[in-house]
Amino acid sequence: MHAATAQPFRHATRVYWEDTDAGGIVYYANYLKFFERARTEWLRSLGVEQGALRERLGAMFVVSRTAMRYLRPARIDDLLEVTVAVREAARVSLHLEQQALRGTELLAEGDIRIACVDAPTLRPRRIPDEVLSRLP
């Protein structure tokens, strides 16, 4: 296990009509989608494509825990920056901190744990060394 201290990964995303409720404010559950997309792009930036991870190594990541805090609303057409930072890497899971920002304004933050599982059985398994070795 190790704790990471690298700068967070940053992913830009735009708020579209489909992301909002009737009032034009981002529907709260859609922050989880924004966070998921940022995690996927973060892994891709490390050279880890989730489809290939599943096909080649029989492993995949699933969200095992999430805690969200909502501070300010995002609105249609806002350009958001979604971050991913590794707080701790363990043998079978990663503890991540994620934020959604509009400029420097923090809108939402999440405490996310993703676990590595065996793709066919969905049972916990060790994160492949080639993935752990690429973490910041």
C-alpha positions in Angstrom: 0.0 0.0 0.0 1.1 3.5 -0.7 -0.3 7.0 -0.5 0.1 9.2 -3.5 0.8 12.9 -3.5 0.9 13.8 -7.2 -1.1 16.6 -8.7 -4.7 15.6 -9.6 -5.5 14.6 -13.1 -7.9 17.1 -14.7 -10.6 16.4 -17.3 -12.7 19.1 -18.9 -16.4 18.5 -19.5 -19.3 20.7 -20.7 -22.8 20.6 -19.0 -25.4 19.8 -21.6 -29.2 20.0 -21.5 -29.4 16.2 -20.8 -27.3 16.7 -17.6 -29.8 19.1 -16.0 -33.1 19.0 -14.3 -36.1 21.2 -15.2 -34.5 24.2 -13.6 -31.4 24.0 -15.8 -29.2 22.8 -12.8 -27.1 19.7 -13.0 -29.1 16.8 -11.6 -27.2 15.6 -8.5 -26.6 12.0 -9.8 -24.9 13.3 -12.9 -21.9 14.3 -11.0 -21.2 10.6 -10.6 -21.3 10.3 -14.4 -18.8 13.2 -14.7 -16.6 11.5 -12.1 -16.8 8.2 -13.9 -15.7 9.8 -17.2 -12.8 11.6 -15.5 -11.7 8.3 -13.9 -11.8 6.6 -17.3 -9.8 9.3 -18.9 -7.3 9.3 -16.0 -6.7 5.6 -16.5 -6.4 6.1 -20.2 -3.8 8.8 -19.6 -1.8 6.2 -17.6 -2.0 3.8 -20.5 -4.7 1.6 -19.0 -7.8 1.1 -21.1 -10.6 -0.6 -19.3 -11.7 -2.8 -22.2 -8.2 -4.1 -22.7 -7.8 -4.6 -18.9 -10.9 -6.8 -19.0 -10.0 -8.7 -22.2 -6.3 -9.2 -21.6 -6.1 -9.6 -17.8 -9.6 -10.5 -16.9 -9.8 -7.6 -14.4 -12.1 -4.6 -14.1 -12.7 -1.8 -11.7 -16.0 -1.3 -9.9 -17.1 1.4 -7.6 -17.4 -0.1 -4.1 -18.0 3.1 -2.1 -18.9 6.7 -2.7 -19.6 9.7 -0.5 -20.6 13.0 -2.2 -20.8 16.5 -1.0 -22.6 19.2 -3.1 -21.6 22.8 -2.5 -22.8 24.9 -5.5 -24.9 24.2 -8.6 -23.5 23.7 -12.1 -25.8 25.0 -14.9 -26.3 24.3 -18.5 -23.3 25.3 -20.7 -20.9 25.5 -17.8 -17.4 24.3 -18.5 -16.4 22.1 -15.7 -13.0 20.6 -14.7 -13.3 17.3 -13.0 -10.3 16.0 -11.0 -9.0 12.6 -9.9 -6.4 12.3 -7.1 -5.2 9.0 -5.6 -5.3 9.1 -1.8 -4.3 5.5 -1.2 -3.5 2.5 -3.4 -4.1 -0.8 -1.7 -3.8 -4.4 -3.1 -7.3 -4.6 -4.3 -8.7 -1.1 -4.3 -7.9 2.6 -4.9 -9.2 5.4 -2.7 -9.8 8.5 -4.8 -10.7 12.0 -4.2 -12.6 13.8 -7.0 -13.8 17.3 -7.5 -16.0 19.2 -10.0 -14.9 22.8 -10.4 -16.1 25.7 -12.4 -13.0 27.8 -12.8 -11.6 27.8 -9.2 -15.1 27.4 -7.6 -15.6 24.0 -6.0 -19.1 22.7 -6.9 -19.0 19.1 -5.7 -16.6 16.6 -4.3 -16.5 12.9 -3.9 -14.7 10.3 -1.8 -14.6 7.3 -4.1 -13.3 3.8 -3.6 -12.9 1.6 -6.7 -12.1 -2.1 -6.3 -10.5 -4.5 -8.7 -12.6 -7.6 -9.4 -12.2 -10.7 -11.5 -14.3 -9.9 -14.6 -16.0 -13.3 -15.0 -16.8 -13.9 -11.2 -16.9 -10.3 -9.9 -14.9 -11.4 -6.9 -12.2 -9.2 -5.5 -8.7 -9.6 -6.9 -5.3 -8.0 -6.7 -4.9 -4.9 -8.9 -2.5 -6.0 -11.7 1.1 -4.9 -11.1 1.2 -3.2 -14.5 -1.6 -1.0 -13.4 -0.2 -0.3 -9.9 3.2 0.6 -11.4 1.7 3.3 -13.5 -0.1 5.1 -10.6 1.3 8.6 -9.7 
